[in-house]
Amino acid sequence: MVENRVCVGAIAGAFGVRGEAKIKSFTDDPAAIATYGPLETEDATRQFDVKIARTIKGGFAVRLSGVTTREEAEALKGTRLYVDRTMLPAPEEDEFYYADLIGLKVEGADGALLGKVKAVQEFGAGDMLEYVPDRGGETVLVPFTREAVPVVDVANGRVIIDPPVADDEETAP
């Protein structure tokens, strides 16, 4: 994988019979995905110019340069699309790119080191911060909300989490 790139979308399959693809945008302004210049695959072996044909449920129907048949578009299903970070606007104050969180230290509200951020997962019902515990074991998912992750401090390489306590934990003896 090439460094200094940000995943801005994914191909969700073919749309229609004339080579259009369904694309899901991960950008703040979903239509901006077509404005960043050529998008490339994770392994950087292919690039696509993107032209939005129309908005559809869950994303856009697009024309990808070099893709002319339904079969070609369907073969790209699941392909994540990346752009060089320099093509993206600088984040505003108190904003950040999810890619910037990977590898940050995860600390508890008490300052204890808990682990390192592995990913931000997008499950549809709300984003989840996934981290690898310092003590080892399975990764941990925390709702990526202001309440559960009150501090995101990219400049100092850390996030602070204060996850909600499950009801059964509150009543334990």
N, C-alpha and C positions, 0 to 999 in steps of 0.2 A: 504494500500500500504506500502511496506517495504521501509525504507529510505536507502540511500546510493546505490541506483541502478540507472542505466541509460538505457533508452529504445534504443536498437540498431537495431530494425527491427520490421516488422509486417508480419503476414501470410496473403497472398492475396487470398488464396483459394487452391483448389486441382489442380494438374497438372498430366494429364494422368489418367490411370485406376489402377495403382499399388501402390497407397498410397503416391505418392510424393506430395509435397506441393509447391506452389509458395510463395516465400518470397521476401520481399522488404527490402533491407539493408539501414540503416540510418548512417552507419559508413563511415568515410573518405575514407577508402579502403573497398569497398563493400564486397569483398571476405573474409575480416578479420572476418566477423560475425561468421564464422564457427570455429574460432580459440580461442574464449574466454571461452571455456568450456561450460557446460550446460547453456542454456538460460531458463529463467522461465517466466511464465505468470505474468501479473500485480498483480494478487491476490496471487501469489507465491504458488499456489496449484499444479502446474505441471511444470516439467522440461523436456527439450528436448536437446539431443545431436543433432547437425546439421551436416549433410554431404552433401556438394554441389555435385549434379549430373551433372549439366550443367548450363551455362548462358542462360537465355531467355530474351525476351523483358521485360524491367522494373524490372529485378531482377534475381532470380535464381530458378531452380527446385531443391528441396532438399529432402533428406530423414530425417525425424524427428523420433528419437527413440520413440518406443511405438505406432507409427502411421503406420498401415499396409494396410488400405483400402482407396479408394477414398472418401468414405463417412466420415471417420474419419478426413481426411485432410480438406474436405469441411466444416465440422462442426467447424473447428478452424479459418475459415476466419474472419479477423478483429482482431485476437488476437495479442496484442503487446507483444514483447519479450524483456526481461530485463536481464542485467548482473550486477553482483556486480562491483561497480566502481573500486575496487582494481585490477580487471582483465584487465582494460583498460590502455593503455599507458598514461603517464602524458602528458598533453598538452604542446606544444612548446610555446615559447615566443610569445605573441600576439595571442594565440589560447585559446579556451575554449570549454567546452561542453555546449550545449544548456540548459541542465538540471541545470547548474550553474547559469543561468540567472534568473530563476524563483524566484520571490520575491525581486529582486533588485529594488532600487529606480529608477524612471525615472525622469530625470531632463531635462529642456529645455536648449537651448544654452545660455540663459540668467541666468541660475542657478536656475530658479524657479522649485519647486517640482511639478511634474505633476501626478505622480501615482506610481504604482508598476507593474513590469513585470508579466504577467499571463502565457504567453506561447510564443513559437516561432512556427508559423504555416508554414507548407510546402505545398504550393499550386501548385507547378510545374513550375509556371512562375517566381518564385522567393520567397524566404522566407520573412515572415512578422513577425515583433515583435508586439505582442499583449499586451496591458497594460490596467489596470483598473485605470481610472482617480481618483485622490484624491478627487475631487469634487463630485464624484458619477456619475451615468449614465452608458451608454453603453461603452463597451470596445472599444479601439481605436487600429487600425492597422496602422503600419508604415513600409514602405519597409525596410527590414533588409539589408541595403547596407552601405558601408563606408560613403557615402554622407549623408544619412538620420540618421545614427547612428554612428557618428564619434568617440565616446568614449565608450568602454566597459571596465569598471574598476571593475572587480570581487572582487579584493582585498579590495576595499573600498565600495563595495555593491551598485554600481550605473552604470547606462548607461546615456549618454547624447544624446538627439535626436535633430535633426535639419531637420524636414521633409520638403520635397519640397512643395512649395506653388502652389496650383492649379491655372491654367490660369484664371479662373473666379474670384479668390480671388485677383489677381494682378490688375485687371481692375475695381474692385469695387470702387465706389466713396468714 
